[in-house]
């Protein structure tokens, strides 16, 4: 993940309005970090667009719209340029090894190919290139806010296909359905991690509990090592601290720490925060078999939202949102990589929720949801 600090300025010297407008105009991808005595505020940008503001303090993390945000009077401002996947991960509201499997660590690794529109990537040619170069890594399909799917490669062959709550053929069909308008990012990772990632298929929890001091976390680790387990130890400390530690036969293979806009390798001694741990045994195949990966849609049956249903939702949104509804409607379709003819039924509820988030007044938001959920 790219993380480059472009500027660091005393907040009292910053013309904040001009700064934000300049980043919007430059279609900046990254985040503005404001550090104060009380905590840290983050303003993420995706090609110049602000979706949310995150306020992190001892009380936890609070989200707000930028229009409701007020800059503190004092502090330090950092402008950090990063990759689109880092911003996407910050905007994701939920991570779960049980639900997402390997998609939890999307964005980890060495960038092999910077983010590009999916339409620009010839998947068949990439398959050939991966084979020639014995590639170990994954190709990630994603929108501005969410992963669409991941195809994992081992020694040049595709060996696993994953999408939210889907694996294998179902995941491939989901990727085909949602590829239009999405993006592709490609990352390289260590070969010894791949069999463990593939084992993250609906993992079952062996043990869980609360960690309050580091000694308790060390005790869980010691148990894994003594039993020579293949396992994933997951520690959830909230959206700014998630830790994944992979073991093979009791030996650590990799430790990854996921913060709001980054996921990086860490050593055991660097992890010292309270949270809820879950221990997942992993059933590892050290010689995974290749799977078929193609994005040909000739045999795909696509279930789209009927035009009449979409028009009803659009009309309700316009009534409650007002004159800017048309602009916001198009912005959200673009954000998810859809148009009115290709919006999939399976993600309609998610689209409705995002529309509701854009309605500023509670009574209008509730009226919109009541109306569209009833139809």
C-alpha positions in Angstrom: 0.0 0.0 0.0 1.4 3.4 -1.0 1.5 5.9 1.9 3.3 9.2 1.1 3.1 12.3 3.3 3.0 15.2 0.8 2.7 18.1 3.3 2.7 18.6 7.1 1.5 22.0 8.3 0.5 23.7 11.5 -3.3 24.0 11.4 -3.3 27.6 12.4 -1.5 28.5 9.2 -3.8 26.5 6.9 -6.6 28.1 4.7 -8.7 24.9 5.1 -11.3 26.0 2.6 -8.7 26.6 -0.1 -6.9 23.4 0.8 -10.0 21.2 0.4 -11.0 22.9 -2.9 -7.4 22.4 -4.3 -7.5 18.7 -3.5 -10.9 18.3 -5.1 -9.7 20.2 -8.2 -6.6 18.0 -8.5 -8.8 14.8 -8.1 -6.6 13.8 -5.2 -6.7 10.2 -3.8 -5.6 10.0 -0.2 -6.5 11.6 3.0 -6.1 14.7 5.1 -5.1 13.8 8.7 -5.7 16.4 11.5 -4.0 15.6 14.8 -5.1 17.3 17.9 -4.8 16.7 21.7 -8.2 14.9 21.6 -7.4 12.5 18.8 -7.2 12.4 15.0 -9.6 13.4 12.3 -9.4 11.9 8.8 -10.9 13.4 5.6 -10.5 10.7 2.8 -10.6 11.7 -0.9 -11.2 9.3 -3.8 -10.3 11.2 -7.0 -11.3 14.4 -5.4 -14.5 13.2 -3.9 -15.1 13.2 -0.1 -17.5 10.5 1.1 -17.1 10.7 4.8 -15.1 12.3 7.7 -13.8 10.1 10.5 -13.2 11.5 14.0 -11.1 9.1 16.1 -10.7 9.6 19.9 -10.7 7.7 23.1 -14.4 7.4 22.7 -14.1 5.4 19.5 -14.7 6.4 15.9 -17.4 8.8 14.7 -18.4 9.3 11.1 -20.0 12.5 9.7 -20.6 14.2 6.4 -18.0 16.8 5.4 -20.8 19.4 5.2 -21.3 18.9 9.0 -17.6 18.9 9.9 -15.8 21.8 11.5 -12.0 21.9 11.6 -10.4 22.2 15.0 -8.7 25.5 16.0 -5.3 24.0 16.6 -3.3 20.9 15.6 -1.3 19.5 12.7 -2.4 18.8 9.2 -0.9 16.1 7.1 -1.8 15.5 3.4 -1.2 11.8 2.7 -1.3 10.4 -0.8 -2.3 6.7 -1.1 -3.8 4.1 -3.4 -7.5 3.8 -4.1 -7.7 0.4 -2.3 -6.6 2.0 0.9 -9.4 4.6 0.7 -11.9 1.9 -0.2 -10.9 -0.1 2.9 -11.4 3.0 5.1 -14.9 3.5 3.7 -15.8 -0.2 4.3 -18.0 -0.4 7.4 -17.5 -4.0 8.3 -14.8 -6.7 8.1 -15.3 -10.3 9.2 -13.2 -13.4 8.4 -16.4 -15.5 8.6 -18.1 -13.4 5.9 -15.3 -11.9 3.8 -12.6 -14.6 4.0 -9.4 -13.4 2.1 -11.2 -10.1 1.2 -10.3 -9.0 4.7 -6.7 -8.4 3.7 -7.5 -6.8 0.3 -4.9 -4.2 -0.4 -2.1 -6.0 1.3 1.1 -6.7 -0.7 3.3 -5.1 -3.3 1.5 -3.2 -6.0 2.0 -5.1 -9.2 -0.4 -3.0 -11.3 -1.8 0.3 -10.1 -5.6 0.7 -10.0 -7.2 0.8 -13.5 -10.8 0.6 -14.7 -11.7 -3.0 -15.2 -12.6 -2.3 -18.8 -8.9 -1.5 -19.5 -7.6 -4.9 -18.3 -7.6 -7.9 -20.6 -8.1 -10.8 -18.1 -7.1 -13.5 -20.6 -3.8 -11.7 -21.3 -3.3 -11.3 -17.5 -3.8 -15.0 -17.0 -1.0 -15.6 -19.6 1.3 -13.1 -18.0 0.7 -14.6 -14.5 1.5 -18.0 -15.8 4.7 -16.9 -17.5 5.9 -15.0 -14.4 4.8 -17.7 -11.8 2.9 -14.9 -10.1 2.0 -15.2 -6.4 -0.7 -12.7 -5.5 -4.2 -11.6 -6.4 -6.3 -9.5 -8.7 -8.8 -7.4 -6.9 -12.0 -6.1 -8.4 -13.6 -3.2 -6.5 -15.7 -0.1 -6.5 -14.8 3.1 -4.7 -16.3 1.8 -1.5 -16.4 -2.0 -1.6 -14.5 -5.1 -2.9 -16.4 -6.9 -5.6 -14.2 -10.0 -5.6 -10.7 -11.4 -5.5 -8.9 -14.0 -7.6 -5.8 -15.6 -5.9 -2.9 -16.8 -8.0 -0.3 -19.4 -6.8 2.8 -20.0 -8.9 1.1 -18.5 -11.9 -2.2 -20.3 -11.6 -5.6 -19.1 -10.4 -6.4 -21.2 -7.3 -9.2 -19.4 -5.5 -12.1 -17.0 -6.3 -13.8 -15.1 -3.6 -16.5 -12.5 -3.3 -18.5 -11.2 -0.3 -20.1 -14.4 1.3 -19.3 -16.4 -1.9 -16.6 -18.7 -3.1 -15.8 -20.5 -6.3 -18.3 -20.5 -9.2 -20.8 -18.3 -7.2 -18.1 -15.8 -6.5 -17.1 -15.8 -10.2 -20.7 -15.1 -11.3 -20.9 -12.3 -8.7 -17.7 -10.7 -10.2 -19.1 -11.0 -13.7 -22.3 -9.4 -12.6 -20.5 -6.4 -11.0 -17.5 -5.9 -13.1 -19.0 -3.2 -15.3 -17.7 0.2 -14.2 -15.6 -1.3 -11.4 -11.8 -1.1 -11.0 -8.9 -3.6 -10.9 -5.9 -3.6 -8.6 -3.2 -6.3 -8.6 -0.9 -7.2 -5.7 2.0 -9.5 -5.1 2.3 -11.5 -1.8 4.5 -14.2 -0.4 3.8 -17.7 -1.7 3.8 -19.2 1.8 0.8 -17.0 2.8 -1.4 -18.2 -0.1 -2.5 -21.6 1.2 -3.5 -20.0 4.5 -5.6 -17.4 2.7 -7.3 -20.1 0.7 -8.2 -21.9 3.9 -10.2 -18.8 5.1 -13.4 -20.3 3.6 -16.2 -19.8 6.1 -13.8 -20.4 9.0 -15.4 -21.7 12.2 -14.5 -20.1 15.5 -12.6 -22.5 17.8 -12.2 -20.0 20.7 -13.0 -16.3 21.4 -12.8 -13.9 24.2 -11.7 -10.4 25.4 -8.1 -9.3 25.5 -7.3 -6.5 28.0 -3.5 -6.9 28.4 -0.8 -8.2 26.1 -0.1 -11.2 28.4 -3.6 -12.6 27.5 -2.8 -12.4 23.8 0.6 -14.0 24.3 -1.2 -16.9 26.1 -3.4 -17.5 23.1 -0.4 -17.5 20.8 1.5 -19.9 23.1 -1.4 -22.3 22.9 -1.3 -22.2 19.1 2.4 -22.8 19.1 2.3 -25.6 21.6 -0.4 -27.4 19.7 1.3 -26.8 16.4 -1.9 -25.5 14.9 -2.7 -24.2 11.4 -4.7 -21.2 12.5 -5.7 -17.5 12.1 -5.7 -15.4 15.2 -7.9 -12.4 14.7 -7.9 -9.5 17.2 -10.6 -6.9 16.6 -9.8 -3.6 18.3 -12.2 -1.5 16.3 -12.0 0.1 12.9 -8.5 1.6 13.5 -6.9 -1.7 14.9 -7.5 -5.1 13.4 -4.8 -7.8 13.6 -4.5 -11.0 11.6 -1.8 -13.5 12.6 -1.4 -16.6 10.5 0.2 -19.8 11.8 1.3 -23.0 10.0 2.1 -25.9 12.3 2.4 -23.6 15.2 4.9 -21.2 13.4 4.0 -17.7 12.5 3.8 -17.1 8.8 2.6 -13.5 8.8 1.2 -10.8 11.1 -0.8 -8.1 9.5 -2.1 -4.9 11.2 -5.0 -3.2 9.6 -5.6 0.5 10.4 -8.1 2.9 8.9 -6.3 3.4 5.6 -3.5 0.8 5.7 -2.7 -2.8 6.2 1.0 -3.7 6.9 3.2 -6.4 8.3 4.0 -6.3 12.0 6.0 -8.3 14.5 4.3 -9.9 17.5 5.7 -7.3 20.0 4.3 -4.4 18.1 0.7 -5.5 18.8 -0.5 -4.2 22.1 -4.2 -3.1 22.2 -7.3 -4.4 23.8 -10.0 -6.1 21.7 -12.1 -9.2 21.0 -10.0 -12.1 19.7 -11.3 -15.0 17.6 -9.2 -18.2 16.9 -10.0 -19.9 13.6 -8.4 -23.3 12.8 -7.4 -23.5 9.1 -7.5 -26.6 7.0 -4.5 -26.0 4.8 -3.9 -27.6 1.4 -0.2 -26.9 0.6 -0.7 -27.9 -3.1 -3.8 -26.1 -4.2 -5.3 -27.1 -7.5 -5.9 -24.5 -10.3 -9.4 -23.3 -11.0 -10.9 -21.8 -14.1 -11.0 -18.1 -14.2 -12.5 -16.2 -17.2 -14.8 -13.2 -17.3 -16.7 -14.3 -20.4 -20.3 -13.4 -19.8 -21.8 -15.4 -22.7 -23.3 -18.0 -20.3 -24.1 -15.6 -17.5 -27.8 -15.0 -16.5 -27.9 -11.4 -15.1 -30.8 -10.5 -12.8 -31.3 -6.7 -13.1 -33.6 -4.4 -11.2 -36.8 -3.8 -13.3 -37.0 -0.3 -14.8 -40.4 0.3 -13.2 -39.0 -0.5 -9.7 -36.0 1.7 -10.2 -38.1 4.6 -11.4 -40.2 4.3 -8.2 -37.1 4.5 -6.1 -35.7 7.4 -8.1 -39.0 9.3 -7.8 -39.1 8.8 -4.0 -35.5 9.9 -3.7 -36.2 13.1 -5.7 -39.2 13.9 -3.6 -37.2 13.7 -0.3 -33.8 14.9 -1.5 -34.9 17.9 -3.5 -33.3 19.6 -6.6 -29.8 18.0 -6.2 -31.3 14.5 -6.4 -30.4 14.0 -10.0 -26.7 14.8 -9.4 -26.5 12.6 -6.3 -28.3 9.7 -8.1 -25.8 9.7 -10.9 -22.9 10.1 -8.5 -23.9 7.0 -6.6 -24.4 4.9 -9.7 -20.9 5.9 -10.9 -19.5 5.2 -7.4 -20.8 1.6 -7.5 -20.0 1.1 -11.2 -23.6 0.7 -12.4 -26.0 2.5 -14.6 -29.8 2.3 -14.6 -29.8 -0.6 -17.0 -27.2 -2.7 -15.2 -28.1 -2.3 -11.5 -28.1 -5.9 -10.0 -31.0 -7.1 -7.9 -28.6 -8.5 -5.3 -27.2 -5.1 -4.4 -30.4 -3.1 -4.5 -30.7 -2.8 -0.7 -27.2 -1.6 -0.5 -27.9 1.1 -3.1 -31.0 2.2 -1.3 -29.1 2.5 2.0 -26.5 4.7 0.3 -29.2 6.9 -1.2 -30.7 7.3 2.3 -27.3 8.3 3.7 -27.2 11.3 1.3 -30.6 12.7 2.6 -29.6 15.3 5.2 -32.8 15.4 7.3 -33.9 12.5 9.5 -37.6 12.9 8.7 -37.1 12.9 4.9 -34.7 10.0 5.2 -37.2 8.0 7.2 -40.0 8.9 4.7 -37.8 7.7 1.8 -36.9 4.4 3.4 -40.5 3.7 4.4 -41.7 4.4 0.9 -39.2 2.4 -1.0 -39.1 -0.6 1.4 -42.9 -0.8 1.1 -42.9 -0.9 -2.7 
